[in-house]
Each structure stands twice: as structure tokens, then as C-alpha cells.
Amino acid sequence: MSNETPLFQFQGPWNVPVQVNQSLIFLILIIVGFNFDPDSLPYALGFAAILIVSILLHELGHAWGCLIQGVPVKRVVLYGGGGFCEHRRSTTSYEDELIVAMGPIVNLTLWAVCSLLEPHVKSPDLGWVLAVTADLNLFLALFNMLPLMPLDGGRLFHAALNRFFQPQTATRIAGFVGIIGFLLWIPMMIFAYVAFGFIFIFFPPLMRHSHMFRYARY
């Protein structure tokens, strides 16, 4: 969890506090920094705004998954590394399945709606917004479904394993898969940089997965 001093806070849907942390500014600066051409600056700022709104809606999806099951939400936080939804009590594996799944479901819904609307708009600027929103949310949904902690896919994978195995066995399997994912991540990063020219900011936490595999205390 992020312990940063919040930049500001506001009341979101369902009276959920939404906290915006200072490190979010650095995320915006990184995005803008890749666009040295002044003509592309509005698009860089537009992309940053779409990304932040998409992350917010993703986390509000988690919050809705909490509230519909009677799990009180403490806050939703947006920061430089993305966002998270913090609830006030521990949850069961069955509660976690809906809570975690709602984030990617929101992203897929945004992708579907924007993809359907984009061909029918006449404004080039609005068309750009819809196209970027669709592509970005599809990427966020697919990326989040990787079976790696602390991504939604890793948490869903662990929750699903608990349906079929004892908790210790489920945790060890999830940890082992995470270690394999860590080992594959480095060549995948190299390939992404060579082929597409970008680097993944996220890096699977080896120590966390190793701890799960060796000690099964998650």
C-alpha cells in the first residue's frame, strides 16, 4: 500500500474516498517526456488523462465489488504506480473473486463501448479519444490478467486455486507460477524494447513469489 502524502482527496461514487497521491505527477511527466514535439503535447496530455480516468474506473470497479458484498471500502488511491482499492476488513477467497474480477471487467466494458462508438463519430478528435480509450483499456485488461502478483490475474489465479487445493498448496502453486513469470519477464522486456521500443515499468516481485512458494504464507 502507498503511504504517500495525498495531493488531494475527493468523494467518489458510493461515498468512497478517492485519494490522489503526489507520485501521479511523475507518471504524467514520464508520459509527456516521451513527446518532445510541441505539436504532440496535447495528445500526450490527453493520453495521460485517459490513462488516469481508466485506472480510476478500474479501481472503482473493485470498490463496487466490495460494496455489493458488504465489504466496507476505506479508500481508492491513485499514484504513480497505478492504483489500488483498500477495504476495511479481510475478505474470503470467494469474495475476492468478484472484487478482483470487477477491475478488468470495467476495462473490457470501456473497450467494447468505445470500439462500437468510434466508427460512428465524425469528429477526428473525439474519434481519437475513443480509439485510444478502447486500445488502452484492452491492454490494461489483458495485462492485469497475467497470473502474477500483485496484478488482478495473480489474485484471481490464487483465489481459483483455493477452490481446488488446500490453501497451502494453492499458495505454493501461485508462487511457483510467479517465479516462472519473473524468469520469463526479463527476455520479454528485452523483446518488447527491441521490437516496439518501450519498457514495462511493472516488474514481478521475485521475493513475494518466492516467499509464497517456500513458506506458503500469503
Backbone hydrogen bonds in HBPLUS format (Angstrom, degrees):
<---DONOR---> <-ACCEPTOR-->    atom                        ^
c    i                          cat <-CA-CA->   ^        H-A-AA   ^      H-
h    n   atom  resd res      DA  || num        DHA   H-A  angle D-A-AA Bond
n    s   type  num  typ     dist DA aas  dist angle  dist       angle   num
A0007-LEU N   A0020-VAL O   2.62 MM  13  5.59 146.4  1.73 143.4 155.4     1
A0008-PHE N   A0020-VAL O   3.28 MM  12  5.52 153.7  2.35 143.4 149.7     2
A0020-VAL N   A0008-PHE O   2.92 MM  12  5.52 174.7  1.92 171.7 171.9     3
A0010-PHE N   A0018-VAL O   2.95 MM   8  5.35 157.6  2.00 147.8 154.3     4
A0018-VAL N   A0010-PHE O   2.75 MM   8  5.35 169.4  1.76 172.5 175.3     5
A0012-GLY N   A0016-VAL O   2.68 MM   4  4.98 161.1  1.71 148.3 150.4     6
A0016-VAL N   A0013-PRO O   3.12 MM   3  5.90 159.3  2.17 121.1 125.4     7
A0076-VAL N   A0017-PRO O   2.85 MM  59  6.23 154.2  1.92 160.5 169.0     8
A0019-GLN N   A0076-VAL O   2.72 MM  57  6.09 165.8  1.74 167.1 171.0     9
A0078-LEU N   A0019-GLN O   2.85 MM  59  6.23 160.4  1.89 166.9 172.9    10
A0021-ASN N   A0078-LEU O   2.89 MM  57  6.11 174.8  1.89 174.3 175.8    11
A0024-LEU N   A0021-ASN O   3.17 MM   3  5.93 163.4  2.20 119.0 124.1    12
A0025-ILE N   A0022-GLN O   3.01 MM   3  5.87 157.4  2.06 124.3 129.1    13
A0026-PHE N   A0023-SER O   3.06 MM   3  5.28 126.2  2.37  99.8 112.6    14
A0027-LEU N   A0023-SER O   3.36 MM   4  6.83 148.4  2.47 143.7 151.7    15
A0028-ILE N   A0024-LEU O   3.16 MM   4  6.51 155.6  2.22 147.0 152.6    16
A0029-LEU N   A0025-ILE O   2.91 MM   4  6.22 155.5  1.97 148.1 155.4    17
A0030-ILE N   A0026-PHE O   2.88 MM   4  6.09 149.9  1.97 146.5 154.0    18
A0031-ILE N   A0027-LEU O   3.10 MM   4  6.38 160.8  2.14 147.9 152.3    19
A0032-VAL N   A0028-ILE O   2.90 MM   4  6.14 167.4  1.92 154.5 158.1    20
A0033-GLY N   A0029-LEU O   2.74 MM   4  5.70 145.0  1.86 138.8 149.4    21
A0034-PHE N   A0031-ILE O   3.39 MM   3  5.71 149.3  2.49 103.3 110.8    22
A0035-ASN N   A0032-VAL O   2.96 MM   3  5.44 161.8  2.00 117.5 122.6    23
A0040-SER N   A0037-ASP O   2.94 MM   3  5.50 146.1  2.06 116.1 125.4    24
A0041-LEU N   A0038-PRO O   3.20 MM   3  5.15 155.2  2.26 100.1 107.6    25
A0043-TYR N   A0040-SER O   3.09 MM   3  5.36 120.6  2.46 103.6 118.0    26
A0044-ALA N   A0040-SER O   2.99 MM   4  6.31 150.6  2.07 152.0 161.4    27
A0045-LEU N   A0041-LEU O   2.91 MM   4  6.18 163.7  1.94 160.5 163.9    28
A0046-GLY N   A0042-PRO O   2.85 MM   4  5.98 149.2  1.95 138.1 147.7    29
A0047-PHE N   A0043-TYR O   2.79 MM   4  5.97 153.6  1.86 143.9 150.7    30
A0048-ALA N   A0044-ALA O   2.93 MM   4  6.19 157.8  1.98 145.9 151.9    31
A0049-ALA N   A0045-LEU O   2.94 MM   4  6.17 155.7  1.99 145.7 152.1    32
A0050-ILE N   A0046-GLY O   2.95 MM   4  6.19 159.3  2.00 149.3 154.8    33
A0051-LEU N   A0047-PHE O   2.88 MM   4  6.09 157.7  1.93 150.6 156.9    34
A0052-ILE N   A0048-ALA O   2.97 MM   4  6.20 163.3  2.00 150.7 154.6    35
A0053-VAL N   A0049-ALA O   2.99 MM   4  6.17 166.8  2.01 151.6 155.3    36
A0054-SER N   A0050-ILE O   2.91 MM   4  5.99 154.8  1.97 144.7 152.2    37
A0055-ILE N   A0051-LEU O   2.92 MM   4  6.17 156.2  1.98 150.2 156.3    38
A0056-LEU N   A0052-ILE O   2.93 MM   4  6.15 158.5  1.97 147.9 154.2    39
A0057-LEU N   A0053-VAL O   2.92 MM   4  6.18 164.5  1.95 152.4 155.7    40
A0058-HIS N   A0054-SER O   2.93 MM   4  6.07 151.7  2.01 142.2 150.7    41
A0059-GLU N   A0055-ILE O   2.94 MM   4  6.23 161.0  1.98 152.8 156.6    42
A0060-LEU N   A0056-LEU O   2.86 MM   4  6.13 150.7  1.94 149.0 158.4    43
A0061-GLY N   A0057-LEU O   2.91 MM   4  6.12 135.8  2.11 138.8 150.2    44
A0061-GLY N   A0058-HIS O   3.13 MM   3  5.11 127.6  2.41  92.7 106.6    45
A0062-HIS N   A0058-HIS O   3.26 MM   4  6.76 146.6  2.38 141.0 148.9    46
A0063-ALA N   A0059-GLU O   2.96 MM   4  6.34 153.8  2.03 143.7 151.4    47
A0064-TRP N   A0060-LEU O   2.86 MM   4  6.11 155.9  1.92 145.9 151.4    48
A0065-GLY N   A0061-GLY O   3.03 MM   4  6.30 156.5  2.09 145.9 152.2    49
A0066-CYS N   A0062-HIS O   2.99 MM   4  6.37 138.4  2.17 143.8 155.5    50
A0066-CYS N   A0063-ALA O   3.06 MM   3  5.05 125.3  2.38  93.8 108.2    51
A0067-LEU N   A0063-ALA O   2.92 MM   4  6.22 169.8  1.93 160.2 160.4    52
A0068-ILE N   A0064-TRP O   2.98 MM   4  6.02 164.6  2.00 156.6 159.4    53
A0069-GLN N   A0066-CYS O   3.01 MM   3  5.49 146.2  2.12 110.3 120.5    54
A0071-VAL N   A0066-CYS O   2.90 MM   5  4.77 163.1  1.92 139.4 134.2    55
A0070-GLY N   A0067-LEU O   3.05 MM   3  4.97 165.6  2.08 106.2 109.1    56
A0088-ARG N   A0072-PRO O   2.88 MM  16  5.60 164.3  1.91 151.3 153.8    57
A0074-LYS N   A0086-GLU O   2.71 MM  12  5.49 143.3  1.85 138.7 151.1    58
A0075-ARG N   A0086-GLU O   3.20 MM  11  5.41 156.7  2.26 143.0 147.0    59
A0086-GLU N   A0075-ARG O   2.85 MM  11  5.41 167.0  1.86 169.5 173.0    60
A0077-VAL N   A0084-PHE O   2.89 MM   7  5.45 169.4  1.90 164.6 168.2    61
A0084-PHE N   A0077-VAL O   2.98 MM   7  5.45 145.8  2.10 144.5 153.7    62
A0079-TYR N   A0082-GLY O   3.06 MM   3  5.44 164.7  2.08 131.0 135.9    63
A0082-GLY N   A0079-TYR O   3.00 MM   3  5.44 167.1  2.02 119.1 122.8    64
A0096-ASP N   A0092-THR O   2.92 MM   4  6.14 156.3  1.97 148.7 156.0    65
A0097-GLU N   A0093-SER O   3.16 MM   4  6.37 140.6  2.33 139.8 148.1    66
A0099-ILE N   A0095-GLU O   3.16 MM   4  6.37 174.8  2.16 156.6 158.0    67
A0100-VAL N   A0096-ASP O   2.78 MM   4  5.70 173.1  1.79 154.5 157.0    68
A0101-ALA N   A0097-GLU O   3.07 MM   4  5.96 156.4  2.13 135.9 143.3    69
A0102-MET N   A0098-LEU O   3.08 MM   4  6.06 146.2  2.20 150.1 155.7    70
A0103-GLY N   A0100-VAL O   3.40 MM   3  6.08 150.7  2.49 115.2 120.8    71
A0105-ILE N   A0101-ALA O   3.10 MM   4  6.22 156.0  2.16 153.2 160.6    72
A0106-VAL N   A0102-MET O   3.05 MM   4  6.11 152.6  2.13 140.5 145.7    73
A0107-ASN N   A0103-GLY O   3.22 MM   4  6.62 159.5  2.26 149.2 154.5    74
A0108-LEU N   A0104-PRO O   2.86 MM   4  6.12 160.1  1.90 152.8 157.9    75
A0109-THR N   A0105-ILE O   2.91 MM   4  6.10 148.4  2.01 144.4 153.4    76
A0110-LEU N   A0106-VAL O   2.97 MM   4  6.27 158.9  2.01 153.1 158.1    77
A0111-TRP N   A0107-ASN O   2.96 MM   4  6.20 157.3  2.01 147.9 154.5    78
A0112-ALA N   A0108-LEU O   2.94 MM   4  6.13 161.6  1.97 146.3 150.8    79
A0113-VAL N   A0109-THR O   2.94 MM   4  6.11 170.8  1.95 155.6 157.9    80
A0114-CYS N   A0110-LEU O   2.97 MM   4  5.95 168.2  1.98 149.3 153.2    81
A0115-SER N   A0111-TRP O   2.95 MM   4  5.91 151.9  2.03 143.2 151.5    82
A0116-LEU N   A0112-ALA O   3.07 MM   4  6.22 147.3  2.18 142.8 150.7    83
A0117-LEU N   A0113-VAL O   3.04 MM   4  6.27 149.4  2.13 146.7 155.2    84
A0118-GLU N   A0114-CYS O   2.94 MM   4  5.84 159.4  1.99 148.6 153.4    85
A0120-HIS N   A0117-LEU O   2.95 MM   3  5.60 150.8  2.04 123.2 132.2    86
A0121-VAL N   A0118-GLU O   3.44 MM   3  5.69 170.5  2.45 111.5 114.1    87
A0127-GLY N   A0123-SER O   2.86 MM   4  6.01 154.9  1.93 150.0 158.1    88
A0128-TRP N   A0124-PRO O   2.87 MM   4  6.08 146.6  1.98 142.2 150.7    89
A0129-VAL N   A0125-ASP O   3.01 MM   4  6.35 158.0  2.06 148.2 153.6    90
A0130-LEU N   A0126-LEU O   2.96 MM   4  6.21 164.4  1.98 152.4 156.0    91
A0131-ALA N   A0127-GLY O   2.91 MM   4  6.04 160.1  1.95 146.4 152.4    92
A0132-VAL N   A0128-TRP O   2.88 MM   4  6.00 169.3  1.89 154.8 157.8    93
A0133-THR N   A0129-VAL O   2.90 MM   4  5.98 161.3  1.94 146.9 153.0    94
A0134-ALA N   A0130-LEU O   2.92 MM   4  6.04 157.3  1.97 145.4 151.5    95
A0135-ASP N   A0131-ALA O   2.96 MM   4  6.19 174.7  1.97 155.4 156.5    96
A0136-LEU N   A0132-VAL O   2.83 MM   4  5.84 166.3  1.85 153.4 158.1    97
A0137-ASN N   A0133-THR O   3.03 MM   4  5.99 161.7  2.06 143.0 148.2    98
A0138-LEU N   A0134-ALA O   3.03 MM   4  6.19 149.3  2.13 147.5 155.9    99
A0139-PHE N   A0135-ASP O   3.04 MM   4  6.27 159.1  2.09 147.1 152.7   100
A0140-LEU N   A0136-LEU O   2.88 MM   4  6.17 160.1  1.92 149.6 155.3   101
A0141-ALA N   A0137-ASN O   2.97 MM   4  6.04 156.5  2.03 140.0 145.9   102
A0142-LEU N   A0138-LEU O   3.02 MM   4  6.22 170.0  2.03 152.5 155.0   103
A0143-PHE N   A0139-PHE O   2.79 MM   4  5.84 166.5  1.81 156.3 161.0   104
A0144-ASN N   A0140-LEU O   2.94 MM   4  5.87 158.9  1.98 139.9 146.3   105
A0145-MET N   A0142-LEU O   3.18 MM   3  5.22 140.4  2.34  96.7 108.0   106
A0146-LEU N   A0143-PHE O   3.22 MM   3  5.74 167.5  2.23 116.3 118.3   107
A0153-GLY N   A0144-ASN O   2.52 MM   9  5.65 145.6  1.63 170.2 159.1   108
A0148-LEU N   A0146-LEU O   2.72 MM   2  5.54 142.8  1.85 104.8  95.0   109
A0151-LEU N   A0148-LEU O   2.88 MM   3  5.73 129.1  2.14 129.3 139.9   110
A0154-GLY N   A0151-LEU O   3.09 MM   3  5.31 121.8  2.44 100.9 114.6   111
A0155-ARG N   A0151-LEU O   3.15 MM   4  6.55 156.3  2.21 151.8 158.4   112
A0156-LEU N   A0152-ASP O   2.80 MM   4  6.02 159.3  1.84 154.8 161.0   113
A0157-PHE N   A0153-GLY O   2.85 MM   4  5.89 155.6  1.91 142.1 149.5   114
A0158-HIS N   A0154-GLY O   3.02 MM   4  6.17 155.6  2.08 140.5 146.7   115
A0159-ALA N   A0155-ARG O   2.93 MM   4  6.12 156.6  1.99 143.1 149.9   116
A0160-ALA N   A0156-LEU O   2.80 MM   4  6.00 157.6  1.85 151.2 157.2   117
A0161-LEU N   A0157-PHE O   2.99 MM   4  6.19 154.7  2.06 144.8 151.5   118
A0162-ASN N   A0158-HIS O   3.16 MM   4  6.42 142.7  2.31 140.7 149.9   119
A0163-ARG N   A0160-ALA O   3.02 MM   3  5.39 151.3  2.10 107.2 116.0   120
A0164-PHE N   A0161-LEU O   3.03 MM   3  5.45 147.3  2.14 109.8 118.8   121
A0165-PHE N   A0161-LEU O   2.90 MM   4  5.95 142.3  2.04 158.3 170.4   122
A0169-THR N   A0166-GLN O   3.00 MM   3  5.33 112.8  2.47 108.3 124.1   123
A0170-ALA N   A0166-GLN O   2.86 MM   4  6.09 166.7  1.88 165.5 170.1   124
A0171-THR N   A0167-PRO O   2.96 MM   4  6.09 158.1  2.01 146.9 152.2   125
A0172-ARG N   A0168-GLN O   3.02 MM   4  6.24 155.7  2.08 145.2 151.9   126
A0173-ILE N   A0169-THR O   2.97 MM   4  6.21 159.1  2.01 153.6 158.7   127
A0174-ALA N   A0170-ALA O   3.03 MM   4  6.23 166.0  2.05 149.1 153.0   128
A0175-GLY N   A0171-THR O   2.89 MM   4  6.07 153.6  1.96 145.8 153.5   129
A0176-PHE N   A0172-ARG O   2.91 MM   4  6.11 154.8  1.97 146.0 152.6   130
A0177-VAL N   A0173-ILE O   2.96 MM   4  6.23 164.8  1.98 156.8 160.1   131
A0178-GLY N   A0174-ALA O   3.02 MM   4  6.19 151.2  2.11 141.1 149.3   132
A0179-ILE N   A0175-GLY O   2.98 MM   4  6.30 146.6  2.09 145.6 154.1   133
A0180-ILE N   A0176-PHE O   3.05 MM   4  6.40 160.4  2.09 152.5 157.2   134
A0181-GLY N   A0177-VAL O   2.89 MM   4  6.13 153.9  1.96 145.4 153.4   135
A0182-PHE N   A0178-GLY O   2.87 MM   4  6.13 146.5  1.98 142.4 151.3   136
A0183-LEU N   A0179-ILE O   3.04 MM   4  6.36 158.0  2.09 150.1 154.9   137
A0184-LEU N   A0180-ILE O   3.00 MM   4  6.27 149.2  2.10 147.9 156.4   138
A0185-TRP N   A0181-GLY O   2.93 MM   4  5.93 127.7  2.21 137.6 151.3   139
A0185-TRP N   A0182-PHE O   3.17 MM   3  5.03 133.7  2.40  92.3 105.1   140
A0188-MET N   A0184-LEU O   3.14 MM   4  6.26 151.0  2.23 145.7 154.6   141
A0189-MET N   A0185-TRP O   2.78 MM   4  6.01 148.4  1.88 150.8 159.2   142
A0190-ILE N   A0186-ILE O   3.05 MM   4  6.36 159.3  2.09 153.1 158.5   143
A0191-PHE N   A0187-PRO O   2.93 MM   4  6.11 158.3  1.97 144.2 150.2   144
A0192-ALA N   A0188-MET O   2.88 MM   4  6.07 159.3  1.92 146.6 152.3   145
A0193-TYR N   A0189-MET O   2.96 MM   4  6.16 154.9  2.02 147.6 154.0   146
A0194-VAL N   A0190-ILE O   2.96 MM   4  6.16 164.0  1.99 151.3 155.6   147
A0195-ALA N   A0191-PHE O   2.79 MM   4  5.80 167.5  1.81 154.5 158.8   148
A0196-PHE N   A0192-ALA O   2.84 MM   4  5.36 151.9  1.92 131.9 141.2   149
A0197-GLY N   A0193-TYR O   2.92 MM   4  4.26 131.1  2.17 105.0 116.7   150
A0209-HIS N   A0205-PRO O   3.23 MM   4  6.50 167.5  2.24 152.3 155.3   151
A0210-SER N   A0206-LEU O   2.78 MM   4  5.91 160.0  1.82 155.6 162.3   152
A0211-HIS N   A0207-MET O   2.85 MM   4  5.92 153.1  1.92 142.1 149.4   153
A0212-MET N   A0208-ARG O   3.02 MM   4  6.28 154.6  2.09 144.4 151.1   154
A0213-PHE N   A0209-HIS O   2.93 MM   4  6.17 157.7  1.98 148.1 154.1   155
A0214-ARG N   A0210-SER O   2.91 MM   4  6.02 161.9  1.95 152.0 156.5   156
A0215-TYR N   A0211-HIS O   2.87 MM   4  5.57 159.7  1.91 143.7 150.5   157
A0216-ALA N   A0212-MET O   2.95 MM   4  4.41 131.5  2.19 108.9 120.9   158
